Amino acid sequence: MKTTPTILLLGAGRSATYFIDYLAKVVQKNGWRFIIAENNASIVYQKAMQYPHLEVVQLNTSDTEQTFAWIKQTDVVVSLLPPSLHSSIAHMCLEAQRHLLTASYLPAEIQHLDSKVQEKGLLFLYEMGLDPGIDHLSAMQMIDKIKKQSGEILSFASFCGGLIAPEYIAGNPWGYKFTWNPQNVVLAGQGGIAQYKEQNKVRYVPYQQLFKRIQPIYFENLGEYEAYYNRNSLLYTKAYGLQNCSTIIRGTIRMKGFCEAWHALIQIGLTDHTLLIENVNQLTYRQFLESFFPPSTLPWQERLAKYLDLPLNHPTIQKILWLGLHEDEPIPLTQGTPAQILQTRLEQKWQLQPQDKDLILMQHQITYKQENKQHQVIAELMLKGENQVFTAMAKTVGLPLALAAELLLENKIQTRGVKIPCFAEIYENILPLLAKHGIEFQEKSLTKQRLSEID
């Protein structure tokens, strides 16, 4: 007896809005089953209340017995849980013989399961969100097209960022608000030394220099932004087929001036996640911040400027002042690391307001040789969100996952094993569907004048 095709979503945070909205309509049309499992059930009920045909269950994934029981009821498991939980989920999916999709990076420990996943006829598709995700789809489409035309790729650079639309910055000198996991933003770059290749030489950027060594990025009609190097760009050399490419760079986009100010917070020690401080609720933000400076009778602003060796009116000093870290307001935590305390303050200051619209920017830059001539091509994605809930970030993370789940159940994706979306079958199917939802790249050749601006 054939069972009803079923999708299980684990985790329903910020990125789940579009995923739920899209698949709710698909499963209703096709007569499928859609289960949403989340520890905080009230969040799900709020997001799914307009779709009474969905099943919402409260589930703590640390309860492996209950989690496995739900996984066994499904065909496709989609995880939007924190990356640290994916290993357990992957092994349960393997045992239950269920497909697994997630937007998170593919760790080596899961990659090693490739042969076992293939043997069971399963697809474990990682990095199926925005970045990583849509960047892979669009980059591989460009790379394969150039190679089919007998082009030789000389350099590849890809940059992506989740920002706020300029008209909604409203006096925020950082030009940034949270549209995804705040902890990931605060701890960005602490996973190891960033690596990239430039002119056939491998370059390393330690965390202490990550936000100091930046690249300018230009978007027409928006102006200049900046980007810091993103993790290990060299991991994608083989996946993208760029073994003979002299330059491979991946970076994260921010507003101009953001990186210099964030570098200052690192210098002070506010992004440290190793030191656990007890009884921080007995401290104000000012007392917490002052504990990082040597004793002095100077006013706080002057102490900060002297420590950073910057003038009082420097934009970095103004950005830190705007965060209110010098204010006599109690810290609403009983204990926490400096990074957690900073995150708590940032969540107050960088909170997305109901009327705010976020902005996703992505840019690929490729230089290639064809018929003894050198060519440059650039592809750009610029997508603005609708409001505080239906953000561009939620759309670009959730929709690719939803489309992949739909295509899997329709048997339109035949690839099996542990994969990231760098193969033609998936980008040929998903990119046209994304375009119908406004997620579409504009591709054009670069003029010499434009190249000089970017360089």
N, C-alpha and C positions, 0 to 999 in steps of 0.2 A: 504493500500500500504506500503510495507516494505521500510524503508529508508536505506541509505548506512551507515554501521557501521563507527562511527567517533570518533577520538581521538583528544582532545584539550590539548595542552601543554601550561601552563601559566609560563612564565619565561624561558629564554634561556641563562643562564650564563655559568660559567665554567663547571658545571656538566652536561650540556645538550648535549654535543658533541656526545657521543656514543648513547644516547637515540635517537637523531634525525637520526643518521646514520643507526642504526638498524631498527627503525620503518619505515623509508623512503622506505626501501626495502620490508618490510613486507606488507605495505599498497598497494604498487604498485603491488605486486604479488596477493594479495587478493581482489583488487578493492575497498579498503577502503578509507576513507577520513582522512587526517591528517592536523590539523590546529595548527600553532605555533603563539602564541600571546605574544608579548614582547613590553615593552615601548620603548626600543631602537631598532627600526626595522633594523637598519644597521647591528647590531650584528647578527640578524637572517638571513638576506640576505646573509651575508658572510658564515654562517654555512650551509645554505640550498640551495645555488646557484646551486649546482650540481644536485639538485633534483627538477626540474621544476614542478613536479606534486604536490608538497606540497603547502599549502596555508599559506602565511605569512601575519599577520595583526599587525598593531601598536595599542597597547592597554594599556592604563593606568588603572590598576585595581582599582584605587580609584574612577573611574567612574563606579559605581555599576550597573547602567542601561545598559551600553554597555557590561560590563563583564557578566551580567546575560543573555543578549541576545545571546552571544556567547556560554555560557554554555548550554543553551537550545537546541542548534544545535547539541550537541554531545551525545555520549553514556558514554565515559570515560574521566574524567578530571584528568590530571596529573599536580600537582603544584610543581614547583621548585622555587617558590617565597620565600621571607623571612618568617620565621615562624609567625611573627606578623600579617601577612595578611591571614593566613589560616583559622581563625575563620570565617571571612566574606565569604570566598570561600566555606567553608563547609556548611554554612547555605544556600547559594545560590544553592549548589548541592542538598541539601536535598529538597528544595522547587521545584527545577526543576526535581527531581528524577533522578539524574545522579550519577554514581559511582565516587569515588574520591581516587586517589593514591598520596602519597607524601613520601619523604624520611625523613621528619622532625619528631621530637619527638611527641608523642601523649599527648596533654594536657588534664587535667581532664575535662575541659569544653566541649571538644568534646567527651570524653568517655561517658559523661552523655547522649549523643544523641543516644546511642546504640539501645535502644528499638525502637525509631522512625525510625532509619536507617533500622533496620530489618523489620519493618512493611511495608516499601516501597520496600523491596526486593533489597536493595542496599548494596554495600560493600564500606566502608570507610577504606582503608588500609593505615595506617601510619607506619613510621619507616621501609620503604622498600628501603633502600639505602645500604650503606656499614656498618657504625656503627653509628646509629642503622640500621640493615637490614640483611646483609649477616651474621653478627655475630649471630643473632637470628636463621636464617635458619640452619647454621652449628651446633650451640650449641644444638638446639632441636633435630636434627638428632642424635647426639651423646648421648644425655640424654635419648631419647626414646629407642635407641638401647640397652643401658645399662639396663634400666628398664625391657625391654622385656626379657632380659637374667637373670632376677631376681637379678640384681645388686642394691645395695643401695648406692646412691651418698653421699659421706661424705664432699667433698669440690669442689667448682667450681670457677675458675678464668678465666677471658677473657680480653685480651688486644688488642688494635688496634691502628695503627698510619699511617698517611700519611706523608711520608718523601721524601728525595732525595736519589737516588741510590748512593752508596758510591763513585763510579768513577766520579760522576758529582758534587761533593761538591766543588771542585776547590778553595780551600783556604777559604771557608766560615766556620769559626770556630763554628757557630751554627749548621751546618749540616741540615739546614732547609730553605725551600722556600715555598711560597704560592701556593697551588694547589686547594684551595677552599676559601670560604668567609674569607677575612682577618680580618674583624671585629670579627667574631666568634673566631678566634685564639687569638686576643688581649684580648678579654673579657672572655676567657675560665675560668671557675671556679667561676665566679661572680654571678651565678644564685642561690646560696645558699650553705649551708654547705654540703660537700660531705659525704656520708654515705656508710658504708659497714659492713659486718659481718665477724669476724675472731674468730675461736674456740668458737663459740656460744655467742660471745659478740659483740654487736653493737659498732662500732667505728665512731667517728665524726671528720672530718678534715675541719676546717675553712679556708677560702680563704687565710688568712695570712700565713697558714702553708702548703697549698696544694702542692706547688712546692718544699717544703723542705722534706716532708714525701713521699718518692718515693720507688718504687719496682724495683729491677734489673730484666731484662728480657733477656734471652739468645736465640739466633737463630744460628743454625748450619750454618757454612760457612760465617756468617756475624758478629758473636761475640755478645758482651753484649750491650744492650740498657737499657733504664730506662722508668718507667711509673708513672704517677700521677693518683690519684683516680678520677674516672669519675662520676660526679653527684651523684645520689642516686642509688647505686647498689641494694638496697633492693626492689626497685620497681618491679624487675623481679623475686622475690622469688615465687610468685604465678604463674606468666606467664610461668615460666620454670618448675613449679612443684617441687621446691626445699625447701619446708617448713621444712623438717627435716635435711637440709644440714647445717653443722656447720660453713662453710666458703663460703661467696659469695662476689666476688670482680670483679669489672670492671674498667679498666684503659686505659689511653691514652699513647701511646708509643712516646718517643722522643730519640734523640741521647744522649749519655752519656755527662753530663755537661750542657745540655740545661736547665734543671729544676733549677739548682743552679743559673744560670745567669738570668733566668726569675724571680726567687724569688728576686734577687737584684733589678730588675726594679720595682717590686711591692713595695719593701721596700722604694725606692726613691719616689714613688707616680706616676710613669709614666703610670700606667694602670688604673688610676682613670677615671671614666666615669660620674661623678656627677658634677664636677666643669667646668662651661663653661667660657672660657677665650676669651675676645673680642680683636680684633685688633692684633691677633697673627702674622699677616703678617708684622708687624713692629718689630718683634723679629727674631733673628737667632736661630738656634737649640741650640747653645752654651748658649745664653742668657736665653732661655727657661729652659734648664737643670740647669743652675746655680741658677735659682730662687728657686729651691728645697733645696739648701744648705745654711747653715748659712754663713755670711760674713767671708772672709778669704783672706789672701795674698798669700796663697799657690797656686802653679800651679793647673790647673783643675784636672789633673790625680791624683795628691796627695790628693786633696780634696775628690775625688770620693773614693779612696782607704781608706782614713781615715774614711769616712762616713760609708762605708760597713765593716770596720775593716778587710781589706784584704791587702796582700802585693801587691805592684805595678805590679809584674809580674804574679799575679794570673790569671788563664784562664778566670774567670768571668770578670775581669777588661779588659782583651784583647778582649773579646766578645763585651762589651759595646763600647770600643774604635772603634772596627771594624764597628759598626753601624753609626759612624760619628755624634753622638749626641753632640759632643764637637766642631763641625765645625761652622764657621761663614757663614752659608748659610741660606738665608731667608726662613721662613716657608711658603709654598704656600697655606695658608688658611687664611680666614678673621676672623674666630672664630673657636673654637673647644675645646673639653675636652683634658686633657693630653693623654688619650687613643687614641683619634682621631689624635692628633699630632704625637704620637708614631707610629700609624698605617701608617700615611703618609710617615714617614721615612722608615719604614719596607717595604712598598710596593716598594720603590726605591731599597733597599738592598736585599730583598728576592724575587725579580722578577724572574720568571721562564724564562730562556733563550731558544731560539728556539731549540737548540740541547740537552737541559736537559731532563733527564728521571727521573720521580718520582718513588717512591717505596711504595707500600702498604704492611704493615706487620700486621698479625693478629695471635694470639695464644690463644687457649683454653687449660686450664690445669684442668683435672678432676681426683679426687681420689675417688674410690668407693670400696665397699666391696661385694664380691661374694663368696658364699660357704665358709664362714669363712676365706677367704683370702683377703688381701688388694691389690688393683691394682691401677696403675696410667697410664693415657693415655694423650697424648698431640697431638693436631692437629694444623698445621701451614699453613698459606697462605702467600706466598711471590709473589707479582706481580709487574713487572716493566712496566712503561709506554712506549709509542712509541716516543713521542716528546712533545713539549710545548702545543699542542692542544689536541692530543689524549693521555691524561694522564691516568695513572692507577686509579687515583681518579675519573675522569670522567667516566671511564669504570665501576668501582665497585659501583658507585652511580647511574648512568644512566641505565645500562643494567638490573639490577633487576626490576626497574620500567617499562622498556620497555617490558620485558618478562611478567610481571604481567598484563600489559594492553593488550597484545596479547592474553594471556590465558583467560582473562575475556571475551574478544570479541568472543573467540572460545568456551565459556561456559565450560571451563576446570577447572575453579575455581567456586565452588558452594557456598562456605561459604559467609554468609551475616552478616552485623552489623558493628560496629566500632572495628577494629582489628589491631593487630600488627602481623607480620609473624612468629608466634610461634606454628603453627598447621601443622600437617602432610601433608594435602592436598597441601599446598603451597610449603613446602620444598621438597616434593617428586617430584613435577612437575618442580621446578625451579633450584634446585641444579644440576641435570644432564645437563640442558641446559647451565648453567653457566660454567660447566666443559668443554663443547665443545668450549667455548670461552677462555679457559685458566685460569678460576677462579676456582681453585680446591685445596682442602685441602689435605695435607699429614698427615696421622695419624700414630702414633707409640706409643709403650709402652716406659715408661721411665725407665732407669736403675737407680740403687741407686747412682751411681757416678753422673749421669746427674741431679738427683733430688737435690743432695747436691750443685751442681753448681747454680741451680736456687734459692734454698733456701738461 
